């Protein structure tokens, strides 16, 4: 049973060994991005800092596809927060907005000041901010500043302070492999391994508050679902029944998991109460039911099923367990997830024997293909609903990609040495 089901449910690609950190490569942005100059932050105390804060901020903004940086070598001056801004100098180099700032190391830690200027409006966009922090929190401060700028200019909450989960695979030989569950910043920085195994790790998922993650692991050569608390490393075993244990997804209140089990002989959906351990069987069909995810309001569960002959997406009403088919275009649609507003879904859609990520408006049923690479899978939507991350491959190596929800912005996050798969975007942390 396991050998028959696994290729459909948990396809996983492994490749050659590499390094862990992701590398940003922007392949497409919007047609009229904001032109922004991020001036190198003035250092007002002795000692070097681990990160170039201005570079971090401009890289964050540019990765969104909504901004294009003004090169440092074209800047006619390098002002700090206390200096007069000569707007004509910034207009001369076609900068619409200018960011200035300073860093100061003191007895109490770190003080960062920054301001955002509207060059053509000749004004501060918001009052100059003063941010205290620890010396080792410079990247966090940079992400916070990026979020503030992004929200001020786009009207949407920034996602630079969110985190990513993904799985890396290092293959030295057929019998010598290492799988790692990695937690990183949204830009791939500060990667850290939170779980490691010689057996595959699959389907990582975030709890709604970002404090826990769920995943499938073959501990002791047996598939099981586990929930890990990030702050303590504590691990809770949710299921390790004989057969299939896969595809966990947290309920919006964080109290339950929907998962796929074949404990009764066929892959079905179950809901596990994480406090009591009680299991509630949700489906009862001879077909394969898997890859479930909750709607934002918790009233529906979207899942993949072969009950129509080939993989399609279905939606279940949680209260009465009634099911209706959602996708009809194409002969393969799977791995669905809701957008944060609940108005659309994203999923894997096969077109001309190529697997792409698609988006469908649930009201109009309009489908839009978002990606152009081959073998795209595992879409996970950013918490502000503007972008999604997905797994793809290039030259036999797994990598991650970002795409905006309208398909206009595309970013690749290739890894130079490790095959990376199974991405999951965190919720907001505040």
HELIX and SHEET records of a PDB file:
HELIX    1   1 UNK A    2  UNK A    9  1                                   8    
HELIX    2   2 UNK A   53  UNK A   63  1                                  11    
HELIX    3   3 UNK A   72  UNK A   74  5                                   3    
HELIX    4   4 UNK A   87  UNK A   92  1                                   6    
HELIX    5   5 UNK A  135  UNK A  137  5                                   3    
HELIX    6   6 UNK A  138  UNK A  154  1                                  17    
SHEET    1   A 5 UNK A  22  UNK A  28  0                                        
SHEET    2   A 5 UNK A 410  UNK A 415 -1                                        
SHEET    3   A 5 UNK A 397  UNK A 404 -1                                        
SHEET    4   A 5 UNK A 387  UNK A 394 -1                                        
SHEET    5   A 5 UNK A 377  UNK A 381 -1                                        
SHEET    1   B 4 UNK A  42  UNK A  43  0                                        
SHEET    2   B 4 UNK A  97  UNK A 106  1                                        
SHEET    3   B 4 UNK A  34  UNK A  38  1                                        
SHEET    4   B 4 UNK A  67  UNK A  69  1                                        
SHEET    1   C 4 UNK A  42  UNK A  43  0                                        
SHEET    2   C 4 UNK A  97  UNK A 106  1                                        
SHEET    3   C 4 UNK A 109  UNK A 118 -1                                        
SHEET    4   C 4 UNK A 123  UNK A 133 -1                                        
SHEET    1   D 4 UNK A 192  UNK A 197  0                                        
SHEET    2   D 4 UNK A 176  UNK A 185 -1                                        
SHEET    3   D 4 UNK A 163  UNK A 173 -1                                        
SHEET    4   D 4 UNK A 419  UNK A 425 -1                                        
SHEET    1   E 4 UNK A 201  UNK A 206  0                                        
SHEET    2   E 4 UNK A 212  UNK A 219 -1                                        
SHEET    3   E 4 UNK A 222  UNK A 229 -1                                        
SHEET    4   E 4 UNK A 235  UNK A 239 -1                                        
SHEET    1   F 4 UNK A 245  UNK A 250  0                                        
SHEET    2   F 4 UNK A 256  UNK A 261 -1                                        
SHEET    3   F 4 UNK A 268  UNK A 273 -1                                        
SHEET    4   F 4 UNK A 279  UNK A 281 -1                                        
SHEET    1   G 4 UNK A 289  UNK A 294  0                                        
SHEET    2   G 4 UNK A 300  UNK A 305 -1                                        
SHEET    3   G 4 UNK A 312  UNK A 317 -1                                        
SHEET    4   G 4 UNK A 323  UNK A 325 -1                                        
SHEET    1   H 4 UNK A 333  UNK A 338  0                                        
SHEET    2   H 4 UNK A 344  UNK A 351 -1                                        
SHEET    3   H 4 UNK A 354  UNK A 361 -1                                        
SHEET    4   H 4 UNK A 367  UNK A 369 -1                                        
END                                                                             
